[in-house]
Amino acid sequence: MASKKDLLKTLLKGLETGDPAAAAVVNEDKYIQHNPQTHEGSEGLAVLFARLAKTSPKVTFKRVFEDGDFAFAHIEYDFSSLRAAFEVFRFEEGKAVEHWDNIQPLRGPNPSGRSMQDGAAEIADLDRTEENRVLARNYTEQVLIGRQLDLLPDYVRTDLIQHSPDLPDGLPALRSTLVDTVNGTATTLYQALHRVLAEGNFVLCASEGQRNGVSTSFYDLYRFEDGKIAEHWDTVETIPPRSDWKNDNGKF
């Protein structure tokens, strides 16, 4: 049986190629769609992929991971414009049955000259997967949500490699953006952690909050080194108002 990583690649490459084999990866009878801008059941996936392929999209995999029933990927899309994306699929019996994503326009380079998607990609430290998962969860809950910013050095290396498009490398810049406020309210506000997926030295956290007072989905990918976050990538996407959702499953 194909690995979940291979199934994810086959599925998403179908956006580019229109290959009917891509749609066959999905159990359409069970498939739950969490992208609020995508209808459920309105168009068969094989038909959808064939239609999209005519627009000559490009799908480039930067990093692909597997965690239990889940496979997740860091991707560059070219659908008339470049976008950075995280895609997450849950599988049952070799078929994709649930999907989440977080996508934003590709920006950069950031002040340190890094792109949103370059950097390390090698998966290592598989024996530390659960340890790193716990560290990422605690960091998100204590520092980002709980705003215990004095704990930042406990979780993040001083020489952090940063791929967020607005920030330079280093811990001071991260601290600065977390303490930034407008009228006494943090401009970046994490409020709930919904999912933590991990493989080895990489951990992806899917969180919900607000940015500049707007409901926002934060997907943060961390690379751990010796028990601390050494490198960070993210996508930040506005969550549309409930009245605009095209399905009832929610973003998370």
Beta strands, then each sheet from edge to edge (+ up, - down):
strand 1: 32-33
strand 2: 58-67
strand 3: 70-78
strand 4: 82-92
strand 5: 95-105
strand 6: 156-162
strand 7: 181-182
strand 8: 185-186
strand 9: 188-199
strand 10: 202-211
strand 11: 214-225
strand 12: 228-238
sheet 1: 1+ 5+ 4- 3+ 2-
sheet 2: 6+ 12+ 11- 10+ 9-
sheet 3: 7+ 8-
end
